[in-house]
């Protein structure tokens, strides 16, 4: 056991549409350690969801296709498995929680049955065992009166409760990896915190690894050990959470961090936003995909694709000027640190 | 649920009366009588006939008597089929039409749902294109064209099947009329199923089902079918009502003594009691089947409560 649960190498997932080839994920590589929580952050269309659906091999084909790459899960390349072998991993060893709990549960089926079919399939439970297990799982994710409500239909549950059911389903077979794709985006802010807390607690209890996909930096800040920032199907920056927040080495990450409203800093000021729109991934320019929106962009950025620069062993950034951006972040941090020490 | 059903049944009564009244009015508005023929009757005979059938009374007396009969469930004697009551005719013809209709609908349902589901699951495949092309053909070719073609092929050329007439149930005589009758419905159900299944297969909860590691069969049959077939269920009520209450064209083509055939004859003959009887029966059937569909909806979709 080398501690690496999942290793993705040069993953490319393309969609073949009438508008051309959409390179939703284009050359993504990262490792995930056992017990680690990895945050994947990016705007919509950055490829973060497609990357994770690729891990599950749930990309709708056609139009999508995993063009190349390796997804090594516990020593096995998932892309080389037969559909049947893959089904034994889905829901059992890797499971997913999706964004919209209102539509992700089958409205025509009782909660009990939706939970039971999992353990009956993967753990060989009898009906009775599966039913008891379903109740136990609902209790575990904090659904009050689980015994009474297990036979309800999803429409009898609120959004937050449904997301708890989704989590109960995802964890029913004690997976080694939980992929949570925007698990709190569709929920009220107060419910968001509860769901995140729940995921955190269950992760502590089971020791599973978690990939948390979100567009909200606030969500990953308190959850993730490491963060990947994605843009236009590529990894723009990868770093431990504290480093990424304190000393980002990529202009895009800096832009994202500046766009998080901070009442102390921004009171009365207009909110910062990154200029321009996310690029059309079917028609990317030859250079850096972020160049058209980047304040630091030079002629070179538009011409040449940027290198993946190593700032530290655990910190990489995709930018021609990664070291310069990093140095500036360090200076800003020190200046801020100094001003924080100043009593006035 | 119970109160909902009662309420709907109560509403049925005035609705049927409205339908009957309109039918009665239309019959009266049309020129001609059941006794008129090319040669004019002597006035004395005409007067006698009018007296016998109460046609000399003011319209509201005639209307009142008709409604009174209907409310008692007695539609009176047929004017044309001497000595037979409308109720007797209904009792004789309904089994013919119902057998034909139920068989045709059963066939349409089985083939249509299977073809539609396959087409949706294998969207944009050759199978999808072929079945949808056939469905388009089935919808476009009217049954008065399809029926004779089938007769031509299977009866007059191949001598495999009888071309017409009623032979009871089961009998080979049923094959061609049932096929002819079900073609349109089969095609329509196939298209409805495909559309419904495609929508459901794209939905989030199907992705969830796949993420659970379920086999494609479990995903389709356990998770997708219920939602995907809802449009077919709502189509079933009216379709079944029309099929059972007589299918004029097919019964004519194959010379079957069903409700539809009698309905046409009754209309041509101005056989007022028979027309009223068949219309009343058909409209009650349509309303009951629509109610059945709504109840089925409630059973299939737990979000619907009455």
Contacts between the chains, C-beta under 8 A, distances in Angstrom:
chain1	res1	chain2	res2	distance
A	56	B	211	6.0
A	58	B	207	6.5
A	58	B	210	5.8
A	58	B	211	6.2
A	62	B	124	7.8
A	87	B	213	4.4
A	87	B	214	7.3
A	87	B	215	6.5
A	88	B	213	6.5
A	89	B	213	7.1
A	90	B	210	7.3
A	90	B	211	5.8
A	90	B	212	6.6
A	90	B	213	3.7
A	91	B	211	6.2
A	91	B	212	3.9
A	91	B	213	3.7
A	91	B	214	7.6
A	92	B	213	6.0
A	95	B	211	6.7
A	95	B	212	7.7
A	96	B	208	8.0
A	96	B	211	4.7
A	98	B	204	6.2
A	98	B	207	6.9
A	98	B	208	6.4
A	98	B	211	7.8
A	100	B	204	6.0
A	103	B	203	6.5
A	103	B	204	4.1
A	103	B	205	6.4
A	104	B	204	4.5
A	104	B	205	5.7
A	104	B	207	7.5
A	104	B	208	4.9
A	105	B	205	5.8
A	105	B	208	6.9
A	106	B	205	4.4
A	106	B	208	7.4
A	106	B	209	6.9
A	106	B	223	5.5
A	107	B	205	7.2
A	107	B	227	7.4
A	107	B	301	7.3
A	107	B	302	7.2
A	107	B	303	6.0
A	108	B	226	4.3
A	108	B	227	5.9
A	108	B	300	6.9
A	108	B	301	6.4
A	108	B	302	6.7
A	109	B	222	7.9
A	109	B	223	7.2
A	109	B	226	7.9
A	117	B	212	7.0
A	117	B	214	6.9
A	117	B	218	7.5
A	117	B	222	7.4
A	118	B	212	5.5
A	118	B	213	7.9
A	121	B	212	7.3
A	121	B	213	6.5
A	121	B	214	6.7
A	122	B	213	6.5
A	153	B	302	4.1
A	153	B	303	7.2
A	155	B	302	6.8
A	155	B	303	4.6
A	166	B	208	7.5
A	169	B	208	7.7
A	169	B	212	7.2
